[in-house]
Amino acid sequence: MPAILIWPSRELPCLVTDISGGGAGLQYPDGAPAAGIVAQLAIDEFGTFDGITVRDGGDTRGLRFLNGEAERNHLLIKLTLYVEEGLADASQHGRWPTEAKLSLTRTNGVRERCEVTGISLKGVFLITEQRPPLQELVKLGRMYGRVAEHLPDGIMVRFLSFVQPETTA
């Protein structure tokens, strides 16, 4: 998703490749900033986050958020809502949930409302009563994923990414 990294001397367009309560993975079309810069990341519908730029050695660079527990919890709820129904719907109607919960639907049709303990654009940690088999396809809100890990009190689901086929004109 598109965003802008802002610091006193510059605004740099970027692409958010992942986001969680602790930070964001970013790609820069016009060159990455140096590590250690205190900056703000502005993402439409998610808000603005204070952080410090970090490097991770790959094409993607990171921003470590400098937020407190309340801000992390608010972002957890927004990310959960993004998976459940899309942020635009909630922000247009002024609806913001107070808990981070997702509807899990298995391929056999069994449904369960699950508490989210951690979430990013790549996957989610859920407290569940069910133990779907590893690699089972599940639906979480409007997104699909596969059960990647069993945890003592739940599961970890890795979201699927769909590649759009190229169209020829």
N, C-alpha and C positions, 0 to 999 in steps of 0.2 A: 504494500500500500504506500502511496506517496506521502512524503513528509518534508519538513524543512528543519535543518539544524541551524540554530541561531546562536551566535556569540557576538560580543561587542563590535567587532570589526567586519563581520560578514554574515551572510545568510547563504546556506548551501543546500540545494535540493538533494534529496536522497530517497531511497526506497527501503521501507521497513521489511526485512526478510523474516524476522521473528521478534516477538515481544513477550515478556513475562513480567512479574512483579519486580524483578531485580534489574532489568535492563532490556535493551533492544539490539538486534543485529541489523546493521545498515549497509547498504551499497550506495556508492556515490558515482554518478555518471561523469562528473567533472573533477575527479580526484578527491581522495580522502584527506581529512584534516589530520594534523599531528596528534599523537596520544597526549593525554593530560590536559586537554582544553576543557574548561568549565563552560557548558553550553546548555541550551534548552532545545528539546525536540518537540516540534509542533506537529501533531497528527490530527487531521480532521476527525471529528466524532469521538476521539479518545481523549483529547486534551493536550496540554503542554507538560513536559516532564523535565526537571532539572537533572543534569548528570555530568559525568566526566568521560571524555572520549578514551577508548582503549583500542588496542590492536590485537588481533587474534591470529595473525600469520597467514590467513587466507584472503580471498577476494572481499570477504565481508569484514567490516569493522564493527566495533560495538560501542554502545553508550551505557555505562553503569549508572543506574538511577540513584539519585541522592534523596530518596523519599522515605518517609516514615511508615509505620505500620498501618495507619489509617489510609494513606495514599495507596499502599500496596493492596489493601483489601478492596478499595474502590476500583482499582484497575482489575483485580481478580473478578469482580462482579461485572465490569464492562466487557472483559474478554469472554466470560461465560455467556453474557447476553448476545455477544457477537456470534458465538457458535450456535446458540439456541434459535435466534430469530433475526439477527442483523441489527446493528446499532441504529441505523437510520429510523427504523420503525419505533424504537423505544424513545429516542431523543425527540422525534416529532410529536409524540403523544405525551411527553413528560413522564413516562413510566420508567422508574428505576427500581429493580428488585433490591431487597435488603439482604438476601442470601445468595450464595453462589451454588446453584443447583442446576443439573441438566437432566433431561429425559433420555435414558438409554433404551434403545429398541434393538433386540437381537433378531437374527434371521428367522427364528422360529416364532416371532411375534410377541414374545414375552417382553414386557416393559417394566422399567424401574426408574424412580426418581432418585438421583444420586447426588451426594454432596461433592463439590469440587474442592480438592485440597491444593491443587497446583495446575496451572494452565498456561499454554503459549500457543502460538500459531501452528506449532508442529505436533502438539499432543496435549493430553490431559490426564491428571491423576484423580481417580474417583474412589470414594468410599461406597462399596456395593455389598449387597447380600448375595448376589449371584457370582459365579465364577465361570464366565464363558471360556471355552477353550482358547488357547493361544492361537493367534492368527484369525480368529473368527471375525467376520465383517459385522460391524455394529453401526447403528445410526445414533448420533448425538445431536439433538436439535435438528438443524438443517445440514449438518456435515456428516461425513462417513469416515470411519477409521477401522483399524484392526487392533485387536487385543494384543499388546506387545509384551506385557509382563503381569504376573500375579503378585500382589502385595499382601502383607498380613491382614489388612482390613479392606482390600479392594483390588483395583486393576489400574494399569496404565494403558491408554489407548493412543496410538500414533495415527494422526489424521492422514487421509489419503490426499494426494495432490493430483488433480486431473490436468493433463496437458491438452490444450485445445488443438485439434488437428489444423494443419495449415490449409488455407483455402486458396484456390487459384482463381484468378479473375479472367 
